[in-house]
Amino acid sequence: MKRAVAVGVLGLCAAWGCAPPEPGEPLRGLTRAEREQFDRGRAVFERVFTPETGLGPLFNADSCAECHEEPVVGGVGDEVEVHAAAVLADGTCDALFDAGGPVFQQRVTEALRAALGIDAEPIPDRATGRALRTTPDVLGFGLLDAVPDDAILARADPEDSNGDGISGRPNRFIDGRLGRFGRKAFVPALSVFNTGAFPIEQGITTPAAPAEESVGGQPVPPGVDPAPDPEIDSEAVELTDAFVRFLAPPAPQRLGLKGRSGRKMFAAIGCAACHVPALTTGDHPSKALSRRTVEAYTDLLLHDMGSDLADICLGLATPSEFRTEPLMGLRFSQRFLHDGRAGSIEEAVRLHGGEAGASRERFEGLSDKDRRALLRFLDSL
C-alpha cells in the first residue's frame, strides 16, 4: 500500500510539479495546447512595436513587457501613469472617456509631436482630480479572474452591518459587471484588462477597438498614424490573454519563526479583514484554473482609505476608495501604494487611513520585535 501511494505521489509530481512554479513560469497542470498558447503569448507580450507596426501616436510603453518586467516578464515596472477624472455636481463620476481618459498617455511619436507640438496627451480643464499609478505585476491574475463573483460579493459589507469598521463594497463596470481589476476595481475581467491595454497603453488598435486612437478625444492629425487599423489581430490579442491568464502567482517564501509570528500579527491587528489571505477559484474550462486556492491577500473590494490617499473617482469608486491591493509578489516592489509615494512596506502601512486606520494604529502600537516580525512576513510575500 505504501509503495502504491508513493508511486501515485510521484506520478502527480511528474504531472503537476511538486515545487511551486518560479516567478514568470506558467501554472502547473496546463494542457499541451495551453502551454503552447502561453509560450506564443509571451512572444507577443514581449514584442516591441514601432509607429510603422502600430505604436501610438499616443502611448505609455512600446511593449507590454516594458511595464511588466521585474524580476521577470509579467512582474512590476518602474513606469508611473497619469490618470484623471471628474466628480460631477450630483456626485457621479465622469471618467472623461470622451476626452481620452481616464488614462492620459505620457509619450508621443515624433510624427505627432511635429504635428501638434505636444509631449503628452492633454488633460481637460473639467477634470477635478489627477492620479499617479505605478505598474503592478500581473502574476497570478488568471486565478483572480477565476474567483466567482458570488465569493467576492459575499465579503461585501457596504453598511458595516457587523460594526467592525470595514465596509468593503463592489465596483461596477460600465455595463454593470462586477469589477475586480485595476486600483479602483473597475475592470470586470482579465480579457477586458488585457485587450484594453493595447489601445490604452500602446496606442495599438485591435479588432475589438479598431478606432480607439484620438488626442484628447479628437481625431489624430492626418499622416501621423501610418499603420492600417486594426494594428494587431485577434489571434495575437488572444495569445497575450493566454500568457497573462496562465502566469503562476509568485509562491511566498518559506517562513522562519519570526515570519510565522509576523503572519499571526497580520491577522491579530486586523490586516486580514481586507487583505484576505486566500481566495478559491470556481469551476473553470481550464483545469489549471479550476478549484484552485490562491494566496492573494485581497478581497477584490473597494475600501475607503481616507482623504490623504484620495485622488480620482472611477465607476462607483469615490476618490478615497481603492481596491484592496493583492499582496502576492509584494517582495518584488520597490515603491508602494497606488501612486508609489511610499518607499518601504512600513511607510505604506503607516499611510493607511480610513477603514484601515484602526489596523494602522495597532501596527504603530506593536513592540519593535512584533513590528519587525510582521514586516518580515510581508517581505516574504
N, C-alpha and C positions, 0 to 999 in steps of 0.2 A: 504493500500500500504506500509506504513512504517513497519507494522508488517511483511509483506511478505519479505521485504528487510532484516529486522533484522534476520528472520529465515534463509534466504539464506546465510547471512554472518556467522551465527552460524554453518550452515552446512559446509561451506567452512573451517571454523576454525577446525571443527571436522576432516575433511578430510586432510587438509594440515598443520594445526597448525598456529595460529596467531603469536605467538612469534617465532623468528628465532631459529634454532637449536643451542644447546650449542656446543662448540668445541668437536669434536670426535663423534658427532651424525650424522646420515645419513641425506641426503636431504629429505625435505618434499615431499610427493607425490609418494613415491615408491610403487610399487605393492607388494602384499604379497610375491610373488616369489622373487622379487628384495630384499626385506628386509631379506628374508631367506639367500640369497646369501651374502648379506652384513655381517650378523652375522656369517655365516660359514667362510667367508673370513677373518674376524677379527681373528678367531682362528688360521688360517694358518699364518697370518701376525705376530701373537704373538708367534708362535711355535719356540722353541729353538732347533736348530739342533746340533748334535754331529758328530764326524767323522764316527761313525757307521751308522748314518742316512743320511749322505751325506755331512756334513760340510767340506769345504776345498778341498785339503790341503792348499791352499792359500785363505784367506778371510779377510774381514774387520769387519764383525759382525756375530754373530751366530743366529740372527733373524732379521726380518725387524723392529720389534718394538724396538730393541736395539738402532737403529739410529734415529728412529722417535718416540719420547716418551714424550716430554714436550710441553704443560701441560697435554696432553692426547696422547694416541696411535694415531699415524699419525702426531704428531707435530714435533718440531725441535729436534735436538740432539746435543750432545757436541763432537761427533766424527769429526775428520778432516782427509780427504782423501788426498792421493798424486796422482796427475796426471802428465803425461809427454807427449810430442810430439816433432816433429822436423819440422822446416821450411826448405824446400828444396831450392836448388840454384835457381830454377825457380819461387820461391815464393809460390808454392803449399804446402799443409800440409800433413805430414806423421803422422798419429795417432798412429803409432807403433803397429798396430794390430798384426803383426807377432811376436812381442816380448812381448806380454802380455798387451799392452797399450790399450787405454790411461790411464786406471785406474790401478795403481800398488798397489796390496794388501799389507797391513801392518802387517798382522798376519799370522802365520803358525801353522799347527797342530804339535804335538810333534813328530809324525812319520816323517814328512817332515824335521823338524829341525834335527832329528837324522840322516836322510839320506843325507842331503846336508849341514847341518851346517849353515843355513840361518835363519834370523828372519823376513824377508820381501822379497817381490819379487824384484829382481834386475832391475834397470833401465838401458837400454843400453846406451853405450857411445855416440851413434849418436843422442840422444835427445838434442835438442837445448833449451828446456825450461822445467821447472818443475812448478807445481802449487799446491797450497793447496785449498781444497774445504770443506767448512762447510756443515753440513747437514740441508737442508731446511725442512719445513713441507710440507706435501702433501695434506693438507686440501683444498678442492675445485678444485683439479686437474681435476676431471671429467668434470667440467664446462669449464675449459681452453681447454680441449681436444675437446669439442663440438663447439668451436668457428670456424666458417667456414674459410677455407684458404683465400677466397676472402676478408674477413673482415680484415685479418691481412695484406695481400698484399696491400690493399687499402691505408694503412697508410705508406707504404714504400716510401722513397724519397732518393734513394741512391746518386743522384747527387745534392741534396739540391736545387731542382728546384725553391722552393719558397723563398730561401735565408734566412731562419730562423736559420741556423746553425745546424739544426737537420737532420741527414742523415741516418735514420733507414733503414736497409736492411735485407732481409731474409737470413737465413742459409738453407742448404740443406743436407739431409741425404745421405748416400752412394748410395741409389737407386734413388735419385733426389726428393724425397718427401720433402715438406716444413717442416722444423724443428720448434719446439716450446718449448720443454722441455730441462732442463739442463742449466747450466750457460752460455753455448755458443749456446743455441737454436739449438742443433744438432739433438735431438731425435724427430721424427715426430709424434709419437702417444703414448698415455698413455699405450696401450697394449705393445708396444715395450719397454717403460720405465720400466714397471713392470716386464715383462718377463725377460728382460736383467738383472734385479737386482739380480736374484737368482744366476746365474753363476758369475757375476761381483763382487757382494758384499759378497756372502756367499760361493762361490765355489760349488754351487749345480747345477748339470746338469738337464736339462729339455728335454721333447720330441722335442722341437724346437732347442735345443742346447745340444745334447747328448754327445758331445765330446769336451767341452769347456776347460777342465782342462789342464793346462800346467804351466810350470815355465819358465818365460821369453821366451815363445814360444816353449819351448822344452817339450817333454813328461814327465809326472811325473814319478819318480822312481818307480819300481815295489814294491808293498806291502804297499804303503803309503795311498792308497785310497780304503778302504775296502768295500764301498757301491757300489752295481751294478748300472750302468747307464741305463736309466736316473734316477736320485736320487729323483725326485719329479714328480708326474703325471700331466697330462693336467688339470684334474679337480681342483687340488689344485692351479695351476697357474691361472686358470680362476676365481676361487673364490677370490684369492688375488687381481686380477684385479678388480673384482666387488666391493670389500671392498674399495679400493682406489678411484674407479670411483664414488662411491655413497657417499663418505665423503663430508659433507656440508662445505662450506667455513666458516671461523670464521666471525661472524657478527661484524662490527665495534661498538665500544662503543658509547653510547649516548653522544653527544657533548653539552657542555655549551657554553656560549657566547664567551669565549676565544678560544675554539676549533673551533667554527664556523668561527671566524675571521681567525684562522690559516689555515682553509681549503681554504679561499679566497686567502690568501697569497701564498699557494701552487700553485695555478693557476697563480697568478699575477707574480711570479718570474720565471715561465716557467717550473716548475717541471712536470706539467701535459702534456707537449708536448710528453714526453716519458712514464711517469707513468700515462697512460690514465686511468681516474677514473673508467670507466665501459666498459665491453665488453658484447656482446649479443651472445648467442649460436644460432645455426640454428636448423632446423628440426632434431629430433633425435628419434630413436626407443623407448627410454625411455622418457615418458612424464616428468619425474622429471628433465631431462636434456634438454628438448626441449624449445626453445624460452625463455630462462632464461637470466636475466641480472646478471652479477657477478661483484661486486666492487673489481676488482683485482689490479688496479693501475699498469698496464703493457700494452705494445703494442706487446709483444712477438717477437720483432725485435732486431737485433744487433745494437749497437751503439758504437762508438769509445770513450773510457773512458780515453784516454790519456796514455802516456808512464809510468807514475808512478804506474798504476794499472795493466799494461800488464804482462801476464805470458806465456800462450801457445796458439797455433793455434788449431782449430778443425773444420774439414769440410771447409767451406768458411770463417770462422771467423779467423781474424788475432789475434795475441797475445793481442792487446789492445781493441778488440771488445768483448762486453758482451751483453747478452740478458737483456733487462730491467727487473729487478727483481720484481716479484709481491710483493706488499706491504700488501696484506691481511694477517693478522696474525703477522704483524711486532712486535706487543707488546709482543709476546712470546719469541723473540730472546734476547740473552744476548751478542752475538757477531755479527758484521755486516760486510757487503760486502762479496764477493765471498770467500775470504780466512779468514774471521774473524779478520782481522787486526784492525778493529775499535771497540772500547769498548763502544760506545754510538751512538745513531742516529745522534747526532750533529757532532761527529767526522767523521762518514760515509759521511755526506753531504759535509763536508769540504775537503774530499779526492776525491770528484768527479772532474774529469778533462775532457779534450777532448770536446765532444759535450755538456757535462754538465757544462763546465767551466763558461759559462755566467750565468747560474742559480745559481751556487755556489757563484759567485761574488755578485749577487743580494741578496742572503741569507746573506752574510757577511756584506752587506750594510744596512740590516734592523736595525731598532731600537731594543733595548733589549726587549721591550714589544712585538713587532711584531715577533721577533725571538722566544720568549718563546711561543707565541700563535701557531706558525707553528709547533714547536716541540710537543706541547700538542696535536695538531691534529694528527701528525704522530704516537704519542704514543697511540692513540685511535684505530688504525687500527689492 
